[in-house]
Amino acid sequence: MDEMEWIHRHPKAEDLRVGLISWAGTYLTFEACKNTVTATAKSLGRRQTWEILVSNEHETQAVVRLKSVQGLYLLCECDGTMCYGRPRTSHHGCFLLRFHRNSKWTLQCLISGRYLESNGKDVFCTSRVLSAYHMWTPRPALHVHVILYSPIHHCYARADPTMGRIWVDAAVPCLEECGFLLHFRDGCYHLETSTHHFLSHVDRLFSQPSSQTAFHMQVRPGGLVSLCDGEGGMLYPQGTHLLLGLGCNPVRGEEWFILQHCPTWVRLRSKTRRFISVIYDDEVCAASERLTPMSLFQFECDSESPTVQLRSANGYYLAQRRHRAVMADGHPLESDTFFRMHWNCGRIILQSCRGRFLGIAPNGLLMANATLPGPNEEFGILFANRPFLVLRGRYGYVGSSSGHDLIQCNQDQPDCIHLLPCRQGIYHFQAQGGSFWSITSFGTFRPWGKFALNFCIELQGSNLLTVLAPNGFYMRADQSGTLLADSEDITKECIWEF
């Protein structure tokens, strides 16, 4: 079977949302209890997140509506006041969005011609004369762990820590080097690699963020972004090897990248500790003790359904075929590519759509034979492209705070949790300074433990997981801002985006 060309997936709707920052550094916010819109929030949360719905787009402008995560729209009333709700006419709630060279946006009410502005607290549309008070800075609201895809070159950005460079040459984003952390600080962006180095203005990686690693970002609806130094230089792939560097002459839109949440790639192991791999183009077996690119699978799962699809690096999906064999020749919408997942202490059990459980046959092939699962149907699962986790819950990111000795779950800037795998699905959590996570008798956490503890990770979606803490309870986000492990059941507060 010929290898399928890797098809880039369009960003999900949640990856296209943005926060809008006023001239005063505050975010456009919908106040759910007051039916009003303000600009007082200092950080980006759910109420500061907007989906940009485009009805007509040109190079420098677009006609858009702004939709909140509650499903209601930003509306301008006749007297210039702002609220949110359902549009009453075809143009009600429509704005002319203009893209400015300083990376700012302006939003002009299509009916009145007045610009959206803020005084640092209230939001209104009263003036037709453009000024600095009408400028809004868009900030992508997606998770900070991202990949960058070049639609011109059909490749992904990849960090090369040995050479201290970033290339745009990865056909498949299955390596940890394709993942980056996008930090937003003081109005600028810093791009951090998986080895914790930073892209700089001088075409080499720095060990610490600085003014030389700060970039401005142009944002377009649809997930398109470009990075520049603010002095005329733009980042784009250059030369025959597509080195990502600053230049002044991109052609054909080379400076634009699609920004997406970093996908989840995993490796599966049988009870004999052999990796599940694709061999002979499409056969799937547990034959190798050595990890190869064909032992990696993209974990695609809808959080609303307990089913998963496993996409091989050859572009095809695992699918149950005749005689109960599992082959790597499936297509995205085939029912045979969906497997129901069950968890047992960090190990995954996969059940085909026909009811049988996947296991390893005596000849090593992956088959859907068993009517009841046993040890042969349990697979160890480990992250293949994530040496660390960045967790985001209902109230913000998990991280440390100078004002608290306990780990918090409401931070604007996250901490990296370094993963030390000790058994299949079981990890030690290591803080950034090298110490380990410790747990108190109250179910709270501190980042300076001396001994490694066991945390059990179970995937609940393509980029969602739960964590069973060492005390036997699920880790959850508390509204107070403190991270807790006290939940016997999986609730919404136990689901973490990573």
C-alpha positions as semicolon CSV with decimal commas, in nm:
position;residue;x (nm);y (nm);z (nm)
1;M;0,000;0,000;0,000
2;D;0,134;0,343;-0,092
3;E;0,196;0,584;0,191
4;M;-0,076;0,845;0,226
5;E;0,038;1,205;0,218
6;W;0,008;1,352;0,567
7;I;-0,301;1,574;0,562
8;H;-0,289;1,877;0,787
9;R;-0,605;1,911;0,994
10;H;-0,773;2,251;1,013
11;P;-0,767;2,409;1,360
12;K;-1,055;2,331;1,593
13;A;-1,299;2,611;1,672
14;E;-1,163;2,643;2,027
15;D;-0,813;2,699;1,886
16;L;-0,935;3,002;1,690
17;R;-1,062;3,205;1,986
18;V;-0,885;3,520;2,098
19;G;-0,872;3,766;2,381
20;L;-0,883;4,138;2,297
21;I;-0,659;4,369;2,499
22;S;-0,738;4,740;2,522
23;W;-0,487;5,025;2,517
24;A;-0,496;5,011;2,900
25;G;-0,383;4,646;2,908
26;T;-0,724;4,511;3,013
27;Y;-0,935;4,248;2,838
28;L;-1,273;4,277;2,668
29;T;-1,499;4,086;2,908
30;F;-1,862;3,977;2,905
31;E;-2,023;4,005;3,249
32;A;-2,264;3,713;3,263
33;C;-2,467;3,838;3,559
34;K;-2,512;4,196;3,433
35;N;-2,560;4,153;3,056
36;T;-2,286;4,409;3,005
37;V;-1,941;4,421;2,849
38;T;-1,644;4,571;3,034
39;A;-1,265;4,597;3,001
40;T;-1,141;4,558;3,358
41;A;-0,993;4,207;3,366
42;K;-0,614;4,185;3,383
43;S;-0,585;3,824;3,262
44;L;-0,730;3,598;2,994
45;G;-1,004;3,362;3,111
46;R;-1,327;3,213;2,979
47;R;-1,518;3,542;3,004
48;Q;-1,242;3,720;2,811
49;T;-1,245;3,467;2,525
50;W;-1,414;3,541;2,192
51;E;-1,468;3,346;1,873
52;I;-1,426;3,557;1,556
53;L;-1,693;3,462;1,301
54;V;-1,600;3,590;0,956
55;S;-1,861;3,657;0,688
56;N;-1,639;3,844;0,441
57;E;-1,260;3,881;0,444
58;H;-1,008;4,076;0,236
59;E;-0,636;4,134;0,281
60;T;-0,657;4,414;0,536
61;Q;-1,010;4,384;0,672
62;A;-1,302;4,151;0,737
63;V;-1,667;4,166;0,840
64;V;-1,700;3,973;1,164
65;R;-1,914;3,893;1,466
66;L;-1,769;3,828;1,812
67;K;-1,917;3,527;1,991
68;S;-1,857;3,449;2,358
69;V;-1,800;3,097;2,494
70;Q;-2,162;3,113;2,620
71;G;-2,280;3,137;2,260
72;L;-2,393;3,502;2,279
73;Y;-2,272;3,787;2,057
74;L;-2,115;4,125;2,121
75;L;-2,380;4,384;2,025
76;C;-2,371;4,762;1,977
77;E;-2,694;4,947;2,060
78;C;-2,818;5,272;1,901
79;D;-2,691;5,488;2,189
80;G;-2,338;5,340;2,164
81;T;-2,364;5,114;2,468
82;M;-2,243;4,757;2,444
83;C;-2,413;4,437;2,554
84;Y;-2,429;4,077;2,442
85;G;-2,715;3,861;2,322
86;R;-2,872;3,746;1,994
87;P;-2,856;3,969;1,683
88;R;-3,195;4,115;1,589
89;T;-3,111;4,192;1,224
90;S;-2,865;4,068;0,963
91;H;-2,618;4,350;1,042
92;H;-2,678;4,375;1,417
93;G;-2,356;4,274;1,592
94;C;-2,145;4,300;1,274
95;F;-1,814;4,487;1,285
96;L;-1,565;4,586;1,021
97;L;-1,241;4,441;1,152
98;R;-0,927;4,614;1,021
99;F;-0,576;4,471;1,058
100;H;-0,313;4,735;1,131
101;R;0,062;4,709;1,076
102;N;0,135;4,754;1,447
103;S;-0,037;4,416;1,511
104;K;-0,347;4,593;1,643
105;W;-0,711;4,551;1,544
106;T;-0,990;4,804;1,520
107;L;-1,359;4,710;1,525
108;Q;-1,604;4,947;1,357
109;C;-1,976;4,895;1,404
110;L;-2,117;4,820;1,060
111;I;-2,447;4,999;1,129
112;S;-2,331;5,319;1,304
113;G;-1,975;5,348;1,172
114;R;-1,848;5,406;1,526
115;Y;-1,540;5,232;1,669
116;L;-1,529;4,999;1,965
117;E;-1,326;5,159;2,245
118;S;-1,262;5,144;2,616
119;N;-1,172;5,395;2,885
120;G;-0,994;5,121;3,080
121;K;-1,317;5,013;3,246
122;D;-1,629;5,058;3,033
123;V;-1,669;4,963;2,666
124;F;-1,872;5,164;2,413
125;C;-1,906;5,271;2,049
126;T;-1,943;5,650;2,028
127;S;-1,669;5,794;1,807
128;R;-1,622;5,786;1,430
129;V;-1,275;5,944;1,455
130;L;-1,006;5,676;1,486
131;S;-0,758;5,712;1,772
132;A;-0,527;5,502;1,991
133;Y;-0,817;5,432;2,226
134;H;-0,981;5,224;1,953
135;M;-0,684;4,987;1,914
136;W;-0,718;4,631;2,042
137;T;-0,440;4,374;2,063
138;P;-0,554;4,020;1,976
139;R;-0,410;3,740;2,189
140;P;-0,473;3,379;2,081
141;A;-0,665;3,204;2,357
142;L;-0,557;2,851;2,271
143;H;-0,340;2,645;2,505
144;V;0,023;2,764;2,514
145;H;0,165;2,430;2,390
146;V;0,144;2,477;2,013
147;I;0,271;2,370;1,674
148;L;0,342;2,599;1,377
149;Y;0,242;2,481;1,030
150;S;0,352;2,654;0,709
151;P;0,069;2,630;0,453
152;I;0,312;2,742;0,182
153;H;0,574;2,474;0,244
154;H;0,333;2,213;0,388
155;C;0,571;2,149;0,678
156;Y;0,586;2,206;1,052
157;A;0,845;2,402;1,247
158;R;1,100;2,182;1,426
159;A;1,359;2,285;1,684
160;D;1,711;2,148;1,645
161;P;1,876;2,176;1,989
162;T;2,211;2,039;1,867
163;M;2,250;2,322;1,614
164;G;2,053;2,582;1,807
165;R;1,820;2,647;1,512
166;I;1,455;2,605;1,411
167;W;1,375;2,453;1,072
168;V;1,042;2,434;0,892
169;D;1,091;2,086;0,749
170;A;0,888;1,833;0,950
171;A;0,630;1,655;0,733
172;V;0,456;1,496;1,035
173;P;0,439;1,673;1,377
174;C;0,506;1,356;1,581
175;L;0,830;1,465;1,749
176;E;0,858;1,659;2,073
177;E;1,083;1,904;1,883
178;C;0,774;2,018;1,686
179;G;0,606;2,144;2,003
180;F;0,663;2,497;2,133
181;L;0,544;2,701;2,430
182;L;0,405;3,039;2,328
183;H;0,453;3,282;2,617
184;F;0,280;3,621;2,626
185;R;0,459;3,882;2,837
186;D;0,431;4,260;2,833
187;G;0,254;4,263;2,498
188;C;0,513;4,043;2,322
189;Y;0,552;3,673;2,249
190;H;0,839;3,439;2,332
191;L;0,865;3,103;2,155
192;E;1,016;2,834;2,379
193;T;1,133;2,495;2,249
194;S;1,079;2,157;2,416
195;T;1,433;2,181;2,558
196;H;1,351;2,522;2,713
197;H;1,543;2,744;2,473
198;F;1,401;3,054;2,306
199;L;1,389;3,165;1,943
200;S;1,576;3,494;1,904
201;H;1,623;3,777;1,654
202;V;1,969;3,649;1,560
203;D;1,880;3,303;1,423
204;R;1,999;3,107;1,723
205;L;1,837;2,983;2,041
206;F;1,880;3,163;2,374
207;S;1,867;2,995;2,714
208;Q;1,660;3,275;2,872
209;P;1,383;3,508;2,748
210;S;1,495;3,865;2,684
211;S;1,428;4,160;2,456
212;Q;1,610;3,961;2,186
213;T;1,352;3,680;2,208
214;A;1,046;3,910;2,211
215;F;0,828;3,916;1,898
216;H;0,514;4,097;1,793
217;M;0,238;3,885;1,646
218;Q;0,003;3,961;1,360
219;V;-0,317;3,759;1,406
220;R;-0,580;3,679;1,143
221;P;-0,910;3,497;1,188
222;G;-0,870;3,130;1,103
223;G;-0,557;3,068;1,310
224;L;-0,307;3,248;1,084
225;V;-0,025;3,429;1,263
226;S;0,304;3,591;1,172
227;L;0,586;3,700;1,403
228;C;0,797;4,013;1,358
229;D;1,057;4,208;1,554
230;G;0,871;4,541;1,535
231;E;1,145;4,696;1,320
232;G;1,052;4,558;0,978
233;G;1,191;4,207;1,016
234;M;0,957;3,907;0,982
235;L;1,008;3,541;1,064
236;Y;0,983;3,304;0,769
237;P;1,157;2,992;0,633
238;Q;1,471;3,079;0,436
239;G;1,716;2,897;0,213
240;T;1,701;2,545;0,076
241;H;1,689;2,398;0,428
242;L;1,403;2,630;0,537
243;L;1,577;2,787;0,836
244;L;1,332;2,996;1,039
245;G;1,485;3,341;1,068
246;L;1,420;3,713;1,041
247;G;1,413;3,871;0,698
248;C;1,249;4,148;0,500
249;N;1,146;3,976;0,176
250;P;0,904;3,688;0,226
251;V;0,735;3,570;-0,091
252;R;0,389;3,423;-0,146
253;G;0,291;3,468;0,218
254;E;0,581;3,266;0,360
255;E;0,560;3,462;0,685
256;W;0,217;3,318;0,774
257;F;0,179;3,009;0,992
258;I;-0,123;2,822;1,119
259;L;-0,108;2,817;1,498
260;Q;-0,257;2,504;1,656
261;H;-0,267;2,319;1,985
262;C;0,013;2,061;1,996
263;P;-0,136;1,720;1,907
264;T;-0,096;1,415;2,130
265;W;0,123;1,132;2,004
266;V;0,154;0,813;2,205
267;R;0,334;0,482;2,199
268;L;0,165;0,156;2,300
269;R;0,330;-0,147;2,457
270;S;0,202;-0,503;2,495
271;K;0,234;-0,706;2,816
272;T;0,560;-0,846;2,673
273;R;0,689;-0,484;2,660
274;R;0,705;-0,479;2,282
275;F;0,593;-0,169;2,094
276;I;0,285;-0,177;1,875
277;S;0,420;-0,086;1,530
278;V;0,313;-0,069;1,167
279;I;0,514;-0,305;0,946
280;Y;0,497;-0,404;0,580
281;D;0,302;-0,085;0,499
282;D;-0,019;-0,169;0,689
283;E;0,019;-0,470;0,919
284;V;0,015;-0,390;1,292
285;C;0,204;-0,605;1,539
286;A;0,393;-0,611;1,867
287;A;0,729;-0,730;1,741
288;S;0,987;-0,468;1,831
289;E;1,154;-0,372;2,157
290;R;1,297;-0,068;1,977
291;L;1,095;0,248;1,921
292;T;1,065;0,359;1,557
293;P;0,861;0,635;1,386
294;M;0,609;0,365;1,288
295;S;0,553;0,295;1,659
296;L;0,397;0,640;1,709
297;F;0,025;0,710;1,688
298;Q;-0,167;1,035;1,705
299;F;-0,434;1,007;1,973
300;E;-0,756;1,161;1,835
301;C;-1,051;1,157;2,070
302;D;-1,371;1,357;2,107
303;S;-1,422;1,450;2,471
304;E;-1,797;1,392;2,429
305;S;-1,743;1,028;2,331
306;P;-1,535;0,748;2,492
307;T;-1,398;0,644;2,151
308;V;-1,053;0,706;2,010
309;Q;-0,888;0,695;1,669
310;L;-0,518;0,613;1,636
311;R;-0,350;0,772;1,337
312;S;-0,019;0,625;1,225
313;A;0,271;0,829;1,092
314;N;0,191;0,683;0,748
315;G;-0,126;0,896;0,748
316;Y;-0,370;0,607;0,789
317;Y;-0,579;0,505;1,089
318;L;-0,588;0,173;1,269
319;A;-0,902;-0,016;1,165
320;Q;-1,052;-0,358;1,227
321;R;-1,064;-0,556;0,903
322;R;-1,161;-0,905;0,793
323;H;-1,074;-1,201;1,015
324;R;-1,056;-0,957;1,309
325;A;-0,717;-0,827;1,200
326;V;-0,627;-0,465;1,282
327;M;-0,462;-0,285;0,991
328;A;-0,317;0,064;0,941
329;D;-0,519;0,141;0,628
330;G;-0,823;0,326;0,763
331;H;-0,966;0,664;0,667
332;P;-1,094;0,932;0,908
333;L;-1,470;0,873;0,880
334;E;-1,471;0,494;0,869
335;S;-1,665;0,342;1,160
336;D;-1,406;0,063;1,187
337;T;-1,141;0,317;1,291
338;F;-1,321;0,407;1,614
339;F;-1,229;0,213;1,928
340;R;-1,395;0,244;2,266
341;M;-1,137;0,304;2,538
342;H;-1,138;0,170;2,892
343;W;-0,879;0,249;3,159
344;N;-0,723;0,031;3,428
345;C;-0,464;0,206;3,647
346;G;-0,303;0,396;3,360
347;R;-0,326;0,109;3,109
348;I;-0,563;0,133;2,816
349;I;-0,803;-0,131;2,682
350;L;-0,936;-0,084;2,327
351;Q;-1,268;-0,228;2,211
352;S;-1,358;-0,237;1,843
353;C;-1,690;-0,109;1,712
354;R;-1,793;-0,475;1,670
355;G;-1,754;-0,540;2,041
356;R;-1,429;-0,738;2,060
357;F;-1,119;-0,628;2,248
358;L;-0,780;-0,572;2,086
359;G;-0,499;-0,802;2,189
360;I;-0,182;-0,962;2,061
361;A;-0,218;-1,294;1,876
362;P;0,047;-1,570;1,915
363;N;0,205;-1,457;1,586
364;G;0,245;-1,104;1,725
365;L;-0,027;-0,940;1,515
366;L;-0,277;-0,698;1,666
367;M;-0,619;-0,865;1,651
368;A;-0,972;-0,797;1,780
369;N;-1,033;-1,145;1,927
370;A;-1,133;-1,132;2,291
371;T;-1,492;-1,106;2,410
372;L;-1,366;-1,017;2,760
373;P;-1,047;-0,821;2,832
374;G;-0,755;-0,970;3,022
375;P;-0,384;-0,886;3,067
376;N;-0,324;-0,956;2,695
377;E;-0,575;-0,682;2,608
378;E;-0,419;-0,418;2,832
379;F;-0,164;-0,186;2,672
380;G;0,081;0,043;2,835
381;I;0,052;0,395;2,696
382;L;0,313;0,668;2,719
383;F;0,347;1,013;2,567
384;A;0,571;1,014;2,261
385;N;0,600;1,389;2,200
386;R;0,570;1,540;2,548
387;P;0,861;1,544;2,792
388;F;0,651;1,775;3,012
389;L;0,291;1,875;3,077
390;V;0,137;2,219;3,088
391;L;-0,205;2,188;3,253
392;R;-0,495;2,429;3,210
393;G;-0,820;2,388;3,403
394;R;-1,143;2,580;3,448
395;Y;-0,974;2,871;3,627
396;G;-0,636;2,898;3,456
397;Y;-0,300;2,725;3,435
398;V;-0,134;2,512;3,699
399;G;0,172;2,687;3,837
400;S;0,348;2,834;4,134
401;S;0,287;3,182;4,267
402;S;0,514;3,411;4,467
403;G;0,229;3,476;4,711
404;H;0,156;3,110;4,787
405;D;0,361;2,810;4,894
406;L;0,100;2,572;4,747
407;I;0,065;2,498;4,376
408;Q;-0,213;2,708;4,224
409;C;-0,455;2,639;3,939
410;N;-0,557;2,993;3,836
411;Q;-0,234;3,128;3,686
412;D;-0,199;3,327;3,363
413;Q;0,154;3,190;3,312
414;P;0,202;2,813;3,354
415;D;0,477;2,601;3,503
416;C;0,612;2,299;3,316
417;I;0,561;1,967;3,491
418;H;0,844;1,742;3,377
419;L;0,740;1,382;3,332
420;L;0,954;1,096;3,456
421;P;0,784;0,773;3,342
422;C;0,825;0,488;3,588
423;R;0,558;0,241;3,467
424;Q;0,304;0,235;3,187
425;G;0,072;0,530;3,250
426;I;0,244;0,613;3,581
427;Y;0,467;0,920;3,605
428;H;0,667;1,114;3,859
429;F;0,596;1,489;3,851
430;Q;0,909;1,700;3,866
431;A;0,906;2,077;3,918
432;Q;1,115;2,314;3,709
433;G;1,391;2,337;3,971
434;G;1,447;1,961;3,976
435;S;1,253;1,883;4,297
436;F;0,943;1,664;4,299
437;W;0,578;1,736;4,360
438;S;0,474;1,649;4,716
439;I;0,122;1,614;4,855
440;T;-0,002;1,726;5,196
441;S;-0,257;1,554;5,420
442;F;-0,512;1,812;5,298
443;G;-0,472;1,705;4,934
444;T;-0,277;2,018;4,834
445;F;0,056;2,018;4,653
446;R;0,398;2,173;4,699
447;P;0,672;2,183;4,432
448;W;0,975;2,112;4,650
449;G;0,944;1,748;4,755
450;K;1,255;1,531;4,797
451;F;1,096;1,201;4,693
452;A;0,923;1,102;4,370
453;L;0,552;1,013;4,398
454;N;0,336;0,820;4,155
455;F;0,076;1,003;3,945
456;C;-0,155;0,806;3,715
457;I;-0,252;0,980;3,390
458;E;-0,559;0,881;3,187
459;L;-0,644;1,048;2,857
460;Q;-1,001;1,179;2,824
461;G;-0,973;1,354;2,488
462;S;-0,726;1,454;2,217
463;N;-0,576;1,711;2,454
464;L;-0,760;1,632;2,777
465;L;-0,657;1,416;3,071
466;T;-0,726;1,331;3,433
467;V;-0,465;1,275;3,703
468;L;-0,506;1,025;3,985
469;A;-0,289;1,159;4,267
470;P;-0,080;0,949;4,511
471;N;-0,354;0,975;4,776
472;G;-0,601;0,791;4,550
473;F;-0,813;1,096;4,460
474;Y;-0,843;1,281;4,131
475;M;-0,665;1,613;4,099
476;R;-0,905;1,903;4,046
477;A;-0,915;2,281;4,009
478;D;-1,072;2,458;4,305
479;Q;-1,243;2,794;4,262
480;S;-1,024;2,934;4,541
481;G;-0,726;2,893;4,309
482;T;-0,562;2,609;4,502
483;L;-0,491;2,279;4,328
484;L;-0,651;1,990;4,519
485;A;-0,661;1,611;4,504
486;D;-0,985;1,525;4,683
487;S;-1,233;1,406;4,419
488;E;-1,349;1,044;4,415
489;D;-1,528;1,091;4,081
490;I;-1,428;1,261;3,756
491;T;-1,602;1,600;3,743
492;K;-1,553;1,895;3,509
493;E;-1,300;2,039;3,753
494;C;-1,092;1,719;3,718
495;I;-1,050;1,755;3,340
496;W;-0,721;1,918;3,239
497;E;-0,626;2,055;2,901
498;F;-0,262;1,976;2,819
